[in-house]
Amino acid sequence: MVPCPWLTEVAEYAKSHPNADLGLHLTLTSEWHSYRWGPVASRNEVPGLLGPDGNLWPDVPFVVKHATAAEVEKEIRAQVERALQVGIRPTHLDSHMGTLFGAAYFPAYAKVAREYGLPFLAMRTPGAPASMLALLKDTDILPDAIAIAGPNVKPENWAAYYLGIVSALKPGLTELIVHLAYDDAEMQAVTEGHPDYGSAWRQRDFNVITSPEFQKALKDNHVTLVGWKQIRGRESAKK
């Protein structure tokens, strides 16, 4: 997430781990109560992205109401450029809180991804606007399904949810979205007052994904793990 304070730490990691799969989680919202960030582009160039405190809006509906597609394109392009400037060579693009998946901003998202030669997260969803589907190409390698734990999953059912996802996988490419962190003082401060996707949530994700039970489920169900670097290579081969 390029606008966030510790981008330099990620940049150092990228330099020392050149084969790492590192995508840009293009960020147009700043959802936490006290841990806040603003745009990468100059504020006077993207006023529609700014909430009353001068930082990004806290949720997607505010962005859609106030920001133009031109402002969004300027900001996500600035985020890609900033990542490149600090030495990050992204493997792909996706969208924080799904802001770019709406019809208003999807063209800008696809345009920027194409210009930088990066695959991007999207789906050929039935019922999606024709204008969005028209932007997808036959050479795009897109997930056939996306899975993510939602607020409806109770903490005591966390492991069962993920194991169920693995056992129910169909042939094809599935992206499993997880949020991994430690439930420590730092993450508790960042996510204070925000239990959904908060500190304890992220610890549960970490515990399950790194557990022997989850690893065994992957093996038992003949799941092949792939990263976006591999997807990018396959896209290039198809062109």
N, C-alpha and C positions, 0 to 999 in steps of 0.2 A: 504494500500500500504506500505508494510514493509520497503522498502528502504528509505521512505520519513522521513523528520526530526522530525515530531511530533508523531511518533509511540508510545512514552511513554504516550502521552495524551490518545490515544486509549486504551492502556493497563490499565490505571487507570479507564477509563470508563468501560472496560470489567470486572474489578474486582468488581465494584460497581453495575453492571447490568449483573449478571451471566446468565440471561435468554435472553439476547439480541442476535439477529441474526447477527453475525459478520463473514463474509467470508474474505478470503485473495484474493485481486485483484493482482494476481501475476504479477510483474512489471519488464519488460525487456527494457523499453524505458523511456526517460525523455524528455518530449516534450516542456516544457516551455522555454522561452528565458533566463531568469535570475534566476528562481527558479529551481535549478538543484539537482540531486541526483545520487549517484553511486550504485554499486552492494553491496549486503550484503556479498557475498563470497569475499575472498581475491582477489584483482585485478590481481595478478600474476597468479591466477588459471582460470580466465575468461577473458583473454585479448580480445577475439573476441566481447565481449559485450561492450567494451569501445570505445567511440568516441575520437576525438583529444583532448578534454578538460579533459579526464580522467573520465568523467561521462558516464552514459548510452547513447546510440544513441538516437537521437530525433524522429526517426520514424522507422516503422517496416521494410521497405526494407533494411535499413542499417544493422539491426540485422540479417536478413536472409542472407545477402551477407557475413557477417564477422564471425558470431558466429556458432560454432558447436553444435550439439545436446547434446554432453557431457557437454559442458559449460553451456548450458541452464538448463540441469538437475541439475548440481551442484548448480547453482544460485537459482532455485526455491526451491530446497531442503533446502538450507540455509535460504531462506525466511520463510519457514514453521517452521524450527527449531528456528529461532529468535523469531517468534511470540509465540511459546510455551514457550521459555525462559522468556519472559516478562509477561507471564500469560494470553495470549489470547488463548482461546480454539476455533479454527475456526469451523464454521458450514459447510463450503464448500470452494471450490476453483473456481476462474474464471480468466480471462486473460485481463490485461490492454491493450487496443488498439487491442485486438484480436491476439496478436503475437503468442500465443500458439495454435491457431486454424489451423495453416498451417500444411501440411503433415509432414514437416521436424521435427517439435517440438511436435506435438500432442502425439506421443508415450511416450515422457518423461513426459509430463503433466499427461497423464493417469496413468503412472507408479507411479509417486509420490503420486497422489491422492489415488490410491489403497493401497499403502504401509501405508499411514496414516489413511486409513479408512474413507476418506472424499468424499462425492459426488462432482461432478464437472460439470460446465456448458459445455454442448455440445449439438449437435443436430444430429439426423440421417438424414442428408441432402441428398436428391436425387442427385446423381452424385458425391458425395464425394468419395475420393480414398478408394478402398477396404481395404487398410492397416489400414485406420482410422476406418472404420466401424467395422472391425474385433475386434477392441479393446473395443467396446461397448458391454455390457452384457445385457441380458434380465432383470436382476435385477436393472439396472440403471433406475432411474426415471428422464427423461430428458424433457425439455420443448417441447411442440408440435409447439410452435411459439415463436419468440422473436420480440419485438417491441422497436424501439428507434427513437427519433427525429433526423433527419439529417439536414445538411446545407441547404437542399432544402426547409425546412419549414420556412416561413417568420414569423418574430416576431408577426405580427398582427394576424397570424393564429395559434398561439401556443395553445391556449385553444381548438380551433376547432379540431386541430390535435389529441390531447389526448382524447377528448370526442368521436371523431370518432373511435379511437382505441378501446375504451371500448364498443361502440355500435356495433362494427363489430366482437367482440370476438366470436370464435367458441368454442364448448365444448372441454375441455382438459386443459392442463397446459400451460399458456403463461407467459413468463417473460417480464416485462416492465422495461427497463433500463432507469433510470433517473439520472441526475447529479444535486444534490441539494446544494446550497450555497447562501450566501447573496452577493449582488452586493455592497460590501463595499470596503474600502481602501485596506484591506489586500488581498482580492480576486482579486481586480483590479491589484495590484502589481504582484501577482502570474501569472496572465493570460495576462499580458500586450502584446499587439500586436498579440493576438491569439483570434479573435472574435468567431470562431467555438469552442464550448464547453467552452467559456470564462465566465467572471463574470456575464455579463448581461444575457447570456444564462442560467446559473445556477439559477439565481434569477427567471427567467420566469418559469423554471421547478418547483421551490419551490412554486411559487405563484399558479400555476395550480394544482399541486398535493395536496396542502393543502386547496384548495378552496371548498366551499360548493357545487358548481356545479359539481366538480369531484366526491365528496363523494356521491352526489345524483345519478350521473350516475352509479357508482358502485352498488348502491342499486337497482336502477331501472332495471339494466341489470342482476341482480341476480349473481353478481360476488362474489366468495369466495376468500378472501385473505389468502395466505399461505406463510410461510417462509421456508428457507432452513433447519432450524432445524426440521421442520415437514417432509420435504422431506427426510432428513437423517434418521429419525425414520422409515419412510415407506420403505426405501431401506433396512434397517436392518431387518425389518419384512419379506421382500421377500426372504432373503438369507437363 
